[in-house]
Amino acid sequence: MPVYRRRGMAVCAAAALTVASAAAAFAGSNAEATPADLPGSTAARVQIDVQVQGARIKAMLSDAWADATATWSNLLGERIFQSDVPQLNFVPAVRASHCYGLYISAGPVYCSGNTTVFVSVTNMEDLARRLPGVGDAGLAFLVAHELGHHVQKINGRFRTLAALVRATPYHQRELALRFELEADCLAGVWASKSPKFAASEGARAAMIASLDAIGDDRIQTATGGKVDPSAYTHGTSAQRVRWFKEGLDRGNAEACDVLSANMF
């Protein structure tokens, strides 16, 4: 979910991140023991396991980020990409202070004001545990999706979105969904051109499978609720898979103009 400022006024391009809502919904009925709840020696072993798993996820996401940023530098041109270099920042928890005081939920999140993607490894671990089917591929996709928002910024899509919202404010929710699906499509473009991380058919298939697990409709049913399209923030599983595959199959950002598509 991107957050940006326009004319000094905070503007959110989309609603709060759906996966964060899913984690919150799970929390009440699926509470798990923490190391502090366990006997001494067991707690120590659990803490070590947690640290090892966290380090593994951080290393994996760092590899995906390096692969994706190198890919986009090649696609957009090094001069253009390096003029506004995106950063990946691992934090204990994503906070509003990371993006000028704006509430941005649990992340991962892209803040266009400082061109940074903020990631909480703890949140990513929790997401993977609570939403079966996400896995490493899904976590890597989420970071690539946020980098897609940076590509949207470079390509002027934030300005396009703002103009459309001003012209048709009654379509704001739909426009926000379309904007998020563009980032899914751009993640597909990365996968199509990835030199290593997402270069194999297996890696791409795993990302598609993870998208099926994190569509708004699937998350709503997974957390025990009913499917409510009015609460969608990122699109259904079918929409997210469709637009990721569009970018994957066509391999260029021009394929990702979801804001203008007749059907999305």
Phi and psi in degrees as a GROMACS rama.xvg file:
@    title "Ramachandran Plot"
@    xaxis  label "Phi"
@    yaxis  label "Psi"
@TYPE xy
-86.4455  151.738  PRO-2
-131.337  134.713  VAL-3
-147.727  169.424  TYR-4
-115.956  144.133  ARG-5
-136.148  121.662  ARG-6
51.9922  42.4662  ARG-7
76.3315  -1.23442  GLY-8
-109.684  129.589  MET-9
-66.8901  131.736  ALA-10
-132.251  130.096  VAL-11
-99.058  129.172  CYS-12
-76.5177  -17.3662  ALA-13
-152.129  169.672  ALA-14
-72.9274  175.775  ALA-15
-57.4277  145.436  ALA-16
-56.7843  125.319  LEU-17
-60.1468  -42.2781  THR-18
-63.906  -28.8836  VAL-19
-66.7684  -39.7072  ALA-20
-63.0187  -37.9292  SER-21
-63.0845  -42.8719  ALA-22
-62.4759  -40.6438  ALA-23
-65.569  -38.476  ALA-24
-66.1704  -34.9803  ALA-25
-71.6838  -29.5358  PHE-26
-58.4897  -40.6804  ALA-27
-67.8697  -40.0028  GLY-28
-101.107  -6.16567  SER-29
-128.773  40.0162  ASN-30
-62.4652  138.438  ALA-31
-118.362  154.408  GLU-32
-65.5159  138.417  ALA-33
-101.317  164.37  THR-34
-53.111  -32.4832  PRO-35
-68.0084  -19.6128  ALA-36
-85.4759  -8.97549  ASP-37
-104.24  160.658  LEU-38
-58.635  159.415  PRO-39
-49.0564  -61.0823  GLY-40
-64.508  -38.1716  SER-41
-66.1195  -42.1875  THR-42
-60.8434  -39.402  ALA-43
-63.7755  -43.5498  ALA-44
-65.115  -41.5412  ARG-45
-62.7592  -42.0125  VAL-46
-62.2907  -40.8538  GLN-47
-63.1765  -44.6894  ILE-48
-60.7044  -41.5395  ASP-49
-61.6355  -43.4925  VAL-50
-66.0086  -40.5999  GLN-51
-65.072  -45.2592  VAL-52
-63.2437  -40.9729  GLN-53
-63.0592  -41.9869  GLY-54
-64.7775  -37.5465  ALA-55
-65.1267  -45.1374  ARG-56
-64.8894  -41.9166  ILE-57
-60.9323  -43.048  LYS-58
-65.1012  -41.8326  ALA-59
-62.6254  -45.2735  MET-60
-67.7383  -34.5207  LEU-61
-64.4052  -39.8751  SER-62
-63.7984  -43.9808  ASP-63
-62.6548  -41.8643  ALA-64
-62.6077  -47.005  TRP-65
-60.6553  -41.3641  ALA-66
-64.5304  -45.6439  ASP-67
-68.1652  -43.1219  ALA-68
-67.1506  -36.7454  THR-69
-64.6339  -39.4589  ALA-70
-63.2566  -47.6263  THR-71
-69.6451  -31.1623  TRP-72
-61.9838  -39.6306  SER-73
-68.7433  -41.6124  ASN-74
-71.6439  -40.7723  LEU-75
-92.5796  -17.9002  LEU-76
101.514  130.338  GLY-77
-59.1719  -38.4061  GLU-78
-63.3194  -44.9175  ARG-79
-66.4887  -46.1453  ILE-80
-67.9241  -40.6705  PHE-81
-75.4258  -13.4715  GLN-82
-70.2857  -18.1555  SER-83
-146.173  67.1824  ASP-84
-66.0423  125.828  VAL-85
-78.4446  151.692  PRO-86
-121.683  149.738  GLN-87
-110.884  122.247  LEU-88
-124.626  114.642  ASN-89
-84.7629  127.098  PHE-90
-130.856  154.714  VAL-91
-59.1675  -39.3186  PRO-92
-153.504  140.8  ALA-93
-74.537  127.682  VAL-94
-124.982  158.3  ARG-95
-58.6235  -32.4636  ALA-96
-65.4718  -17.529  SER-97
-69.7974  -19.2753  HIS-98
-137.096  60.8879  CYS-99
61.2278  33.5724  TYR-100
83.7656  2.39974  GLY-101
-79.064  143.037  LEU-102
-76.7426  122.757  TYR-103
-129.764  17.2865  ILE-104
65.6361  -160.827  SER-105
-84.8197  -13.3527  ALA-106
83.703  -179.966  GLY-107
-65.5595  155.143  PRO-108
-146.703  145.173  VAL-109
-103.823  129.262  TYR-110
-110.078  112.124  CYS-111
-70.6677  -24.1686  SER-112
-63.7268  -33.4586  GLY-113
-120.291  13.9562  ASN-114
46.2598  46.6374  THR-115
-126.296  138.21  THR-116
-99.4977  120.538  VAL-117
-99.354  130.392  PHE-118
-132.025  129.747  VAL-119
-101.527  115.385  SER-120
-62.3285  -37.2587  VAL-121
-59.613  -43.5915  THR-122
-64.9968  -39.145  ASN-123
-66.0475  -40.5535  MET-124
-61.1878  -43.8064  GLU-125
-64.0845  -41.085  ASP-126
-62.2653  -47.2067  LEU-127
-63.3583  -34.3149  ALA-128
-73.7145  -37.6538  ARG-129
-90.6924  -18.6568  ARG-130
-119.554  88.7448  LEU-131
-55.665  138.255  PRO-132
105.824  -13.287  GLY-133
-74.1758  -62.2286  VAL-134
62.0643  -175.576  GLY-135
-60.5167  -38.8892  ASP-136
-61.5947  -40.8796  ALA-137
-67.2682  -39.2545  GLY-138
-66.0763  -40.833  LEU-139
-64.8776  -39.5348  ALA-140
-60.122  -43.3216  PHE-141
-59.506  -39.2167  LEU-142
-69.0327  -39.8543  VAL-143
-65.0793  -36.0699  ALA-144
-60.7543  -44.8508  HIS-145
-66.3926  -37.4274  GLU-146
-64.3037  -32.0677  LEU-147
-57.712  -34.7346  GLY-148
-65.0216  -33.907  HIS-149
-66.0418  -40.3718  HIS-150
-62.6428  -39.3069  VAL-151
-59.4342  -40.4889  GLN-152
-62.4877  -47.6362  LYS-153
-58.3177  -39.3077  ILE-154
-86.3274  6.27758  ASN-155
78.3643  16.9155  GLY-156
-75.568  -25.8779  ARG-157
-63.323  -41.2901  PHE-158
-66.0789  -39.3631  ARG-159
-62.5126  -44.8977  THR-160
-60.7881  -45.6267  LEU-161
-60.8986  -40.5228  ALA-162
-65.5994  -40.0397  ALA-163
-67.1079  -38.9148  LEU-164
-65.407  -39.6872  VAL-165
-64.7636  -39.7511  ARG-166
-74.7139  -35.3999  ALA-167
-134.861  70.4082  THR-168
-61.1059  -24.8813  PRO-169
-72.8835  -7.99664  TYR-170
-106.716  15.7802  HIS-171
-58.7472  -43.4896  GLN-172
-64.9741  -43.0005  ARG-173
-64.0682  -40.8501  GLU-174
-63.5844  -38.2834  LEU-175
-63.3288  -42.0202  ALA-176
-61.684  -45.6426  LEU-177
-60.015  -40.2248  ARG-178
-63.2093  -40.7353  PHE-179
-66.1533  -39.2778  GLU-180
-67.5279  -29.7902  LEU-181
-60.6549  -41.3169  GLU-182
-65.5254  -35.1321  ALA-183
-61.4571  -44.9833  ASP-184
-61.7886  -41.7576  CYS-185
-66.2853  -32.3809  LEU-186
-63.974  -35.3842  ALA-187
-65.9106  -37.4951  GLY-188
-60.424  -45.1046  VAL-189
-56.3363  -49.2381  TRP-190
-59.3296  -35.0423  ALA-191
-69.7349  -27.416  SER-192
-110.92  2.25642  LYS-193
-57.9667  129.004  SER-194
-75.4017  -20.462  PRO-195
-149.116  -60.7631  LYS-196
-57.8229  -46.9874  PHE-197
-114.047  25.8556  ALA-198
-78.1103  -23.5631  ALA-199
-85.8384  154.371  SER-200
-63.0896  -34.1788  GLU-201
-63.9757  -42.768  GLY-202
-64.9336  -40.4803  ALA-203
-69.0777  -39.9847  ARG-204
-63.3023  -37.3841  ALA-205
-66.1217  -36.8795  ALA-206
-66.2558  -41.9222  MET-207
-62.344  -41.7795  ILE-208
-64.0882  -37.7598  ALA-209
-67.6725  -35.045  SER-210
-63.5187  -35.6649  LEU-211
-62.2878  -28.0026  ASP-212
-84.6124  -20.578  ALA-213
-114.484  15.5975  ILE-214
-64.2329  151.592  GLY-215
-56.297  -39.511  ASP-216
-66.4541  -40.7268  ASP-217
-68.2631  -38.8673  ARG-218
-65.3127  -41.0623  ILE-219
-61.9216  -43.973  GLN-220
-72.4563  -33.8546  THR-221
-66.6307  -27.2332  ALA-222
-95.6134  13.4119  THR-223
86.3962  7.33872  GLY-224
-99.5939  -179.988  GLY-225
-94.6303  154.805  LYS-226
-69.4324  122.913  VAL-227
-131.053  94.6574  ASP-228
-56.5452  -26.5292  PRO-229
-68.3109  -15.8273  SER-230
-100.601  3.10749  ALA-231
-65.1622  141.052  TYR-232
-123.117  -23.5114  THR-233
-128.755  -8.3145  HIS-234
109.461  160.323  GLY-235
-72.0132  169.62  THR-236
-57.9232  -44.7821  SER-237
-62.6081  -41.7345  ALA-238
-65.737  -42.6154  GLN-239
-68.0046  -41.1078  ARG-240
-64.2954  -44.5653  VAL-241
-57.0847  -47.4964  ARG-242
-78.6487  -30.1385  TRP-243
-60.9831  -45.611  PHE-244
-66.7692  -32.5121  LYS-245
-59.7127  -47.0548  GLU-246
-66.7304  -38.6516  GLY-247
-64.5138  -43.4046  LEU-248
-73.9035  -36.9895  ASP-249
-96.1582  -27.0604  ARG-250
69.9931  24.7276  GLY-251
-150.222  153.69  ASN-252
-65.2372  -26.2586  ALA-253
-62.404  -22.5246  GLU-254
-74.1431  -8.80428  ALA-255
-107.252  26.3225  CYS-256
-81.4478  69.5692  ASP-257
-71.0141  -27.237  VAL-258
-60.511  -28.7591  LEU-259
-105.05  -2.70544  SER-260
-67.4981  141.963  ALA-261
-64.7811  -41.2719  ASN-262
-123.029  142.695  MET-263
